[in-house]
C-alpha cells in the first residue's frame, strides 16, 4: 500500500525530503508509484520500510546506518527520503533499536549494522559498522525484535536468542554480566516460544505455548 507519515521530522525520518515537522498525515512520494509498502517499522529517529518486492528502504538519522552515497565520501548522517538499502537482498523483517538496525532475510539469516557501543550488533565486538554483519546463519530464525541497545531473535524450533546490553536483565540469562557480545540461546524458553516476541527499551515480552 501507500505510506503516510507525520510528527517530528527534524532528522528526515518522515521521508518527504525535508527536516520539517508535519501536523497532519502526508503521503510519502517514494511510494506513490508502482513501489508499494508491505511493512513499516520506526526507530527513535528512523523509518524502515519493506516493499512488497522485499526491498528495504530507510530514511532518518543514523551516523552508522547509511552506506556511502559516492566512493570516497563520508557516510550520510541522515537521509530525508527513503533510500534503497542493499539492492539484491530480499528482506522478510526489519527491527530498529536506538542506533542499530537488524534485518532478517528470506533465507532466515540475521544481519546487523549501526552503533555497537553495547555489543548490540552481536558480532563479538563493540565496533560500529555501516556494513551489515551476518550474526546468525542457518538457525532458521523466524522473527526479530530490538530494544534500545539489545536484540532478540526467535527460531522456528521455539528458542530465543539475545545479545547486546543486559544491564537490566533484558538478555534473560540471569546474572551473567552487563553485555552479550554474540547471540546466546535463552535456556529458560527452550522449545516454548510459539508466538510474538517484542522489546521495550529495556525489557521484553514473548508468547509461549
Secondary structure, DSSP 4 states (H G I P E B T S, - for coil): ---EEEE--TTSTT-SSS---EEEEEE-GGGSSS--EEEEEE-SSEEEEEETTS-EEEEEE-TTTSPBSSTTPPBPSEEEEEEEESTT--EEEEEE-SSEEEEEETTS-EEEEE--TTSTT-BSS---EEEEEEEE-SS-EEEEEE-SSEEEEEETTS-EEEEEE-TTSTT-SSSS-SEEEEEEE-GGGTTTEEEEEEE-SS-EEEEE-
